[in-house]
């Protein structure tokens, strides 16, 4: 399908950690999340996926 986004697969543990940090931040606790890795391993995709859920 043209223009559709690829399905995000995996990284459930990492997404859960980001969502937990976002929830704590929403509750007033300062949070810091560091995402690191080699080029091309999916750091940007991970954060894009997390942002979709955090925007809600």
N, C-alpha and C positions, 0 to 999 in steps of 0.2 A: 504494500500500500504506500503510495507516494506521500511523503510529508509526515508519516507517522514516526513516533519515537521508538527506538528499540526497547524491548522489555528489560528491566533491571533485574538481574539475577544474582543471588548471593549477598554476602556482607550483612547478613541479618544481625550478627553480634555487634558489628560496628555501628549499624543504624540504630540499634537499641541503645547503645552508649550515647550516641549523639542526641537521640530523643530524650533520654533521661537527663542529660545536661540541659537541654532546652527547657524541659519541664521544671527543673530546679531554678533555672534563670527566670522563668516566668513567675515563679514563686518568690523571687527577690534574692536568691542566692547567686553570688557571682560565680561564673563558670568559665573555664578555658578548655577548648578542644583543639588538639593538634593533630592534623592529618598529614602524615609523611609517607613517602615511598618512592620507589624508582619511577622514572618517566614511563608513562603508558600503563600503569597498573590500575588506574581507575579512580584516582583521588577526586577529580572534578566530577565524575559521574556519581560517586558516592555522595558528595556534598550537594549536587543537584537533586538527587533523590531525597536526601534528608530535608532540604529546603521545601520540597513539595509538601511534606508532612508537617513541618514546623509552621508553615504559613497558615495552616488551619488553626 
